[in-house]
Amino acid sequence: MQVPRPDAGEYVTTTLTVVLTLAVLQYAGIFFDGSGGIDPGYLLGVGLTLPVFIFLFSLAAANVSWIPSWDEKNHTGGTDGR
């Protein structure tokens, strides 16, 4: 079993980007009820669980043998889509 060793800085950058984007969307009232407010509990939950799910997805991707050959199986040979 291969365990991915991603850069911790990438986790922090991705998590902060997602949490800040969700905070702006919450404050603007887009996809959330009302505007002008931020739910810190929701943002904290996302901030804590997102790195876990990213790691689990990376772990699954590192241990599935057909993913690296996926592009070769679906390669069409040209850049024009034929």
C-alpha positions in Angstrom: 0.0 0.0 0.0 1.4 3.3 -1.1 0.9 6.3 1.3 1.1 9.7 -0.4 3.3 12.3 1.1 1.8 15.6 0.0 3.2 19.0 0.9 1.6 20.4 4.1 1.6 23.8 2.5 -0.7 22.7 -0.2 -3.2 21.4 2.3 -3.1 24.8 4.1 -3.4 26.8 0.9 -6.3 24.7 -0.4 -8.1 24.7 2.9 -7.8 28.4 3.4 -8.9 29.1 -0.2 -12.0 27.0 0.2 -12.9 28.3 3.7 -12.4 32.0 2.6 -14.5 31.4 -0.6 -17.3 29.9 1.5 -17.1 32.7 4.0 -17.5 35.3 1.2 -20.4 33.3 -0.3 -22.0 33.1 3.1 -21.6 36.8 3.8 -23.1 37.7 0.4 -25.9 35.3 0.9 -25.1 33.2 -2.2 -26.0 29.5 -1.7 -26.8 30.2 2.0 -29.8 31.7 3.8 -29.6 35.4 4.4 -26.7 37.8 3.9 -24.4 39.7 6.2 -23.6 36.8 8.5 -21.0 34.1 8.7 -21.4 30.8 10.4 -18.1 30.1 12.1 -19.1 26.6 13.2 -19.7 25.6 9.6 -16.5 27.1 8.4 -14.5 25.4 11.2 -16.1 22.1 10.3 -15.1 22.5 6.6 -11.6 23.6 7.6 -11.1 20.5 9.8 -12.7 17.9 7.5 -11.4 19.1 4.1 -7.8 18.0 4.6 -8.9 14.6 5.8 -11.0 14.0 2.7 -8.2 15.3 0.5 -5.8 12.9 2.1 -8.2 10.0 1.8 -8.8 10.8 -1.9 -5.1 11.0 -2.5 -4.6 7.7 -0.7 -7.2 6.0 -2.9 -5.7 7.5 -6.0 -2.2 6.3 -5.1 -3.4 2.8 -4.7 -5.6 2.3 -7.7 -3.5 0.8 -10.5 -5.6 1.8 -13.5 -5.5 5.6 -12.8 -2.0 6.2 -14.3 -3.0 4.4 -17.5 -6.3 6.2 -17.8 -4.9 8.8 -20.1 -3.2 6.2 -22.3 -6.5 4.2 -22.6 -8.4 7.4 -23.6 -5.7 9.1 -25.7 -7.0 9.8 -29.1 -3.8 10.7 -30.7 -4.5 14.2 -31.8 -5.3 17.6 -30.3 -8.3 18.1 -32.5 -10.4 15.5 -30.7 -10.3 12.8 -33.4 
